[in-house]
Amino acid sequence: MQSPNPAIALLLQTGVASVDGQMYLLAVLGISILSLVVAAGLARYVIAQDAGTSEMQKISNAIKQGAEAFMRRQNKTILALSVVLAVVIYIGYTVGKPDQPELAFRMTLSFVLGAICSTLAGVSGMWVSIRSNIRTASAARTSLNGALQIALRGGAVTGLSVVALSLLGVGCLFWFFGGLEHPQDVPTQIVAFGFGASFVALFAQLGGGIYTKAADVGADLVGKVEAGIPEDDPRNPAVIADLVGDNVGDCAGRGADLFESTAAENVGAMILGAGLYSVFGIGGILFPLVARAFGIIASTIGIFVVKTKEDADPMEALNRGYYVTTVLALIGFYVAVKLLLQGNMMLFGAGVVGIVTSFAFVYITQYYTEYKYRPVKMIAEGCVTGPATTIIAGFAIGLECVAAPVLVISAAIMTSYFLGVNAGLVGVSEQAAGLYGTAIATMGMLSTAAYILAMDTFGPITDNAGGIIEMSKQPKAIRDRTDRLDSVGNTTKALTKGYAIGSAALAAFLLFSAYIDEVKALLKMDHNAPFPIDIGHVPVFTGALLGAMLVFLFSSFAIKAVGRAAQTVIQEVRRQFKENPGIMKGTSDPDYGTCVDIVTISALKAMVVPGLLAVASPVAVGLIFRNFESAPGGPPMGAVAVAAFLMVGTITGILLATLMNNGGGAWDNAKKYIETGAYGGKGSDAHTASVVGDTVGDPFKDTAGPSLHVLIKLLATITLVAAPLFV
Amino acid sequence: MQSPNPAIALLLQTGVASVDGQMYLLAVLGISILSLVVAAGLARYVIAQDAGTSEMQKISNAIKQGAEAFMRRQNKTILALSVVLAVVIYIGYTVGKPDQPELAFRMTLSFVLGAICSTLAGVSGMWVSIRSNIRTASAARTSLNGALQIALRGGAVTGLSVVALSLLGVGCLFWFFGGLEHPQDVPTQIVAFGFGASFVALFAQLGGGIYTKAADVGADLVGKVEAGIPEDDPRNPAVIADLVGDNVGDCAGRGADLFESTAAENVGAMILGAGLYSVFGIGGILFPLVARAFGIIASTIGIFVVKTKEDADPMEALNRGYYVTTVLALIGFYVAVKLLLQGNMMLFGAGVVGIVTSFAFVYITQYYTEYKYRPVKMIAEGCVTGPATTIIAGFAIGLECVAAPVLVISAAIMTSYFLGVNAGLVGVSEQAAGLYGTAIATMGMLSTAAYILAMDTFGPITDNAGGIIEMSKQPKAIRDRTDRLDSVGNTTKALTKGYAIGSAALAAFLLFSAYIDEVKALLKMDHNAPFPIDIGHVPVFTGALLGAMLVFLFSSFAIKAVGRAAQTVIQEVRRQFKENPGIMKGTSDPDYGTCVDIVTISALKAMVVPGLLAVASPVAVGLIFRNFESAPGGPPMGAVAVAAFLMVGTITGILLATLMNNGGGAWDNAKKYIETGAYGGKGSDAHTASVVGDTVGDPFKDTAGPSLHVLIKLLATITLVAAPLFV
């Protein structure tokens, strides 16, 4: 069964069902559970470490309390919204599909399970990360390697549980819904799992993103700029809120983001695999899960490999782990292709394209956000002539930096598409074969997701550790150590964002195609029938225009929310400074709790409108445009206009998110570059200007940008779930 | 011939050619020539006015010299590029279409004529405007109405010559190429006229836009911020360059921009009209020209109506003129529909939709850029907490402000489409009929173009007049008068940008459809055959992605160019202040000429790369994608990918241009709002922050934003000209 030769493949088709679906599914579930056990073990390992001085614990506990209070309230809000939506889905499917009574139940169950797993992934990751920060700080007092390992392993708890929970959820639903008996029908019945995950992720990322930047911007403006005290100074009443923000935004938010990525893309790829049933049998459907399971194993080994010397660059150690993970993931991918895709080397090639793409994205992100290279230097130069030129230069870089990723993604999509077309898949339309190629590339890109996510969560842990060391006034040698880790953490956070948007772009096609496949199934059209999304047709073009508009409007809400919430922080801090002059003298403690509360309330209030806008818009477009006539002989206008809405919304989202992520990162590092002494260093006018750039970049790179990743995928999953409404 | 009833229309079809094409064409050419005579008369009227004191003339002459030197050099560069392109077009068509030897000649001639007319429109407009400024200033010493009328009539020279030259060029080519004998074939042969116009306009808008903002930003940063001297202070060596910039950017640039709008849209609508030959005969083809000719008459009358009392708001006088123009244009439109479109009331309705759309755009732009309303107030509030929150608030407003225009355009496109569908056009496909409806709406929107353009050019004239009054140290009462006119000029400039982008959006479909019609003609496909631009197909999606990317990259080049050129200004001014301390003391004159030269050189150097990028990209996409297989039975992939590139590029361009125009305008007016005394007024920290916002907004609203209008239409016209390459 390992020949890519189409003639032999044809001969083998009769034996195709002989791929033992049950065995592979069990293996996937087993590996997922094992990964959760490993994650639990890592959590135990972290908890067992020394928890520092009582001074340090006091700070850490304040962070823990703030983060947990926020998560509790946020989850309550999300839960309420989810229950409403679950009821809507149940009633919608019961009324709309009375001929398939079990579908309403299955959709609702999938949605609820997706929402629960997404919440769990976020909560468990944050649970460990707020316990890792103090232990990382404590270990930093004696050894760089100790601190590095605790931070990464703490991050790995998030990485492993996110990917394992997504596999477990999808795998269990597939089995429970009888996927082994009806493998072609079940994948479309679990799309709501991805939607549930995206729904929670959107609010988690939005709420957390607004929280973290409102606290950060507020604390910086009133502390660094107005009162002239350094970052993380314990006299700043907003400092704990700022540290809490790192956990709830960067950590829980990104965890939910990547959870829904893996969930949505697994389900999407399974739907495409179902379309190739005649070629690969159940193998094509289970391939995404098996490839991902191998990826988890590769990531786990990669995490354990990381070790640094006291005087080495910790980034090198993390990179070594990444290389090990990549090589192992590649081997695992090859094995999965051998076992499930008849060893089709063209499809393996598509997987390699995906892995190469993730490398390219990591490199491009580094080029645009590290101060060794031209872009950040250009912004730093702009700082010399004041804040206006700082902003102009940074915005120009943000606009520029979309070019390279788009070229890479274009090349990756086209290459994997043509590898798919030439994979010799007999009886499959050229388009379906090509799309499966892009799906395989996405699987390749995401095979290292668990490791990447561990590196990402490493960021807020080291950031918090640095804050604790700073606030508990440890000696300079120790602060230098946490500063080095913190700076590495900034890099890994930027890389993950590049990776997340790259995978979102590559996966976009997967999800579009899954949607089109589903609409075809609903209309009882042939799987290989053409389904043109003709944007040369006026109503379709209008749908596309509205999709692009949604992305701008959504970003506006996210950024305005940060501005508004930051204002409340600034006012509170000013009030405390005014009413209690002892704070600035260091004789009395500021009231950290009130700041935490204020940001919590503002952030949760602000996330509702953009969240609902994102959910309601595609449904509204579908319902409005279904009233228009379709092109003669073409598919119904509602479904087509929504597809255009989704596709052009995705294109715009990818560009705007890249602009915001990299622009924000570049401003941040232009400031860091000046702080190394360039253009007058700290305290110079250039430095003041660079702080303005950094502050502007904050809501770009940590609120709107990451929320757009989730938005793109939410649009894709909601259209999948709501598809019956549009036809 | 006036019945919209399809049955009667059918009966009348045999008599359709009886619309006397020659008579209408002669009328159009006559009205165009008459309008040029009126424009010349207005120029004479302006020149005959008092030219002020010798002190004022000294300043005015410096502006004139700088502007003329820039235009000379710029036109030389553009000329060189145009000659190269003309040769490429000639050779391309000779080699590619050897069976139609006359086509190469016709395309090249059209291109050259379009380029020449576009240059002429820019030059003549600026010629008058740099002579109107001093006379406006002089008149302001005695009467507000005198100044208002001189400034508007000076602006009207641009408005009338732009629209008349475009009609004259298109009309003459149509006649010369035998359009009266072969009305269906000729419109596609003159598409290069639009391309020539767009090509020149792109460079004029880019070069002028970079010049004006580099001088402005440079002068402000080094003058207002560093040296603490007011705007337009004669001690600032960059002040003349700044005033020159108003003429070459706002005036010549926008003139070329709207020239190519009217040219491209006339030709596009004629191509669509050719597709309806069976219904309207030559009437459908000549309709755009006749409607536009009536529009010129309406605008001329509107201009002569404007008159203000000494104590009235000059904006009200301008609005009265606009209302008169609109009502007359509506009547003219109705007459044109009666005469040429069989009095089809559905199509007249589409024209009304266009006129209503232009009103809506004017209103939306005012809402987002005037300080009476929430958006600007929100930015002003952000100024209180410093430059970072100023930028964040302004950017959020910029992102938000795309929503209303997109909804209006969506409604306008859909309504006019369905009016077209229901117009009872017998023997025409639903899609072609609907598209003709959107074309008619575009004609409606553009029928007031000459008046709008006159109001727009009014802006830089009053701006310059204010500068001359300020620099020649006139009494406060006179300065107040020019300040009032200047503030009205700011509003009209913002409105024109809203109008320009709105008409670009509405016209987008016209030009897409013209492109698709042309590709069909090249492929000898039936005019009513489907031609899906299926973005669900991977190569097409990739084309779309690249189109969106081009818009971002192009904007980045434009903004970077401003930053870079502004740096050269800052360095030069600093050098002069340092080497000649007498300048600041007011004892010796600064060297204005060097600043003018430096900006000229930087701006012209910087415009070449983005300009060529815009021209080369669509051609490159077409040539690359023509190597890919088309969908089974579908049109060739090269042509389809270019269409997706164009359409999604247009969508992205509309959104980004709106963000930049309105965001920039809002920042500008937040500053003005604070200067009225809000939040501490001039000199407060909020004011300093608002200056940062204003400076950031400058290259957005005056360089990148307007250049994107031209880019959108350049993409449309170049794809029309290069279409034979893609099939």
Interface residues (C-beta under 8 A of the other chain):
Chain A: V217 L221 V225 G382 T385 G386 P387 A388 T389 I391 I392 A393 F395 A396 I397 G398 L399 E400 V402 A403 V406 L407 I409 S410 I413 M414 Y417 E430 Q431 G434 L435 T438 F509 F512 S513 I516 P530 F531 P532 I533 D534 I535 G536 H537 V538 P539 F541 T542 A544 L545 L546 A548 M549 F552 L553 S555 S556 F557 I559 K560 V562 G563 A566 Q567 I570 E629 A631 P632 A643 A644 M647 V648 I651 T652 I654 L655 L659 V691 V692 T695 V696 P699
Chain B: V217 L221 V225 G382 T385 G386 P387 A388 T389 I391 I392 A393 F395 A396 I397 G398 L399 E400 V402 A403 V406 L407 I409 S410 I413 M414 Y417 E430 Q431 G434 L435 T438 F509 F512 S513 I516 P530 F531 P532 I533 D534 I535 G536 H537 V538 P539 F541 T542 A544 L545 L546 A548 M549 F552 L553 S555 S556 F557 I559 K560 V562 G563 A566 Q567 I570 E629 A631 P632 A643 A644 M647 V648 I651 T652 I654 L655 L659 V691 V692 T695 V696 P699
